[in-house]
Amino acid sequence: MGAQSVISREVVVAAGAFAPGHLGELTRIVPFEMVDEALAQTGRVQARVRDLPSRVVVYLLLAGCLFPGLGWRQVWKRMTAGLDGLPVADPTGGALAQARKRVGAEPLRWLFDLLRGPAAGIRTTGAWWRGLMVCAIDGTTIAVPDSPANLTEYTKHRCNNGGSGYPALRLLVLVSCGTRTVLDAVFGPTADGETTYAPRLLRSLHKGMIVLLDRNFAAQTLVSTIAATGAHVLVRVKSGRHLPVLRRNRDGSYLSRLGTVAVRVIDCEITIATAAGHRTGLYRLVTTLTDHRTHPAAELIRLYHERWEIETAYLEIKSTILGGRVLRARTPAGLDQEIHALLVAYQVLRLAMADATGTRPEIDPDRASFTIALNTARDLVIQAAGVIAGTAIDLVGTIGRRVLADLMPNRRIRTRPRVVKRAISKYNAKGTVDRTSYKATISIDILTTPDP
């Protein structure tokens, strides 16, 4: 017989019926005491401790977001896979469904309200600009199950082929651009537009922030209400929108008014050149930062590019975590619970990544791989590893070490044509699509708008 290797490891989890309740190493960010407080504050603590205590159910809901392609029984198997030798329950699918319904959405909503916010101590380029925290607001849609209960609140999108296969909800998020952590979020039926939901995010805006917005949010009422919070705005508006020239600045911008708000307007022409050719677009940006000496126009134009960080955050949630899948819950109450669990799971992953890159100030958080963090977190749930921290404080952890060991390269300017990747009909021919990502150079010219 050849030589053998034996690996033994120590697993430390909660005792008794609470043992399956964990999120691997991410439990350190959402510890037992935090979950217990969420349950106590929302009145969801179990009356008697049986096979599925409420704390365990909360961790089940969070773990379900890390394994969205599995049924709830299989999620349970992942949570208990590392607990060999411990007497753990083997609940039926029906028992797990009843437990999730018993806990409800309130504890997950409480956890999200506690955990949402910027990662502490991160002051890298992109996270802050001239003393202002750089944030962005935008919306997306997520498909939900086509059940009779969901259809009472969520509708299917209209399209050229007679309607989408699934109803959808609209999610609107306020993101810190530097770390892509979630500062706040709201969601609801798609019957209401993004500008209807946006005012519900104002509670999280304050002095010392700059909010980046696309053209859909350029309503003067919304800009006015954001400005009233003390936060500054940088929003793109239609190039033909009439904004009177009140005074010209040396950097090419000019002062104007958007409703009752004093703003500064920057007109520019941006050219993107690649080996395949070049294209030029006209941009008009409006900001409440009216002093051109302290906040130069050229820097604001470059800063606006950070708005795309929120698009990357949505990609991480919808593609990397969910894998393009439809959500599980078949009732509006279940969707409320699932969305808040998904936001908490995403946030704790982002906080773990920020803790790791925060130990290396020279590293831009953009270089941390979300996919590596997610897959490592999944592994640690299966292993039940790192659930309870040791006596020595480890700020980086296994997730952080794997992220730091395999950093992505510094971001380079690249571009590729925007195309419909999934046509409504498979018979709708799109011709030959160039899917090459080209290295690009960008040139910016600030334009002087003629006086009316």
Secondary structure, DSSP 8 states (H G I E B T S, - for coil): --------------SGGGTT---GGGGGTS-HHHHHHHHHHTT---SS--SS-HHHHHHHHHHHHH-TTS-HHHHHHHHHTT-TTS------HHHHHHHHHHH-SHHHHHHHHHH-S--TT---BTTEETTEEEEEEEEEEEE----HHHHTT--B---TTSS-SSBEEEEEEEEETTT--EEEEEEEETTS-HHHHGGGGGGG--TTEEEEE-GGG--HHHHHHHHHTT-EEEEEE-TT------EE-TTS-EEEEETTEEEEEEEEEEEEEETTEEEEEEEEEEES---TTTS-HHHHHHHHGGGHHHHHHHHIIIIIITTT---S-SSHHHHHHHHHHHHHHHHHHHHHHHHHHHT-TTS-GGGS-HHHHHHHHHHHHHHT-SSS--SS--SSHHHHHHHHHT-------EE-----SS-SSTTS---------EE-EEEEEEE-----
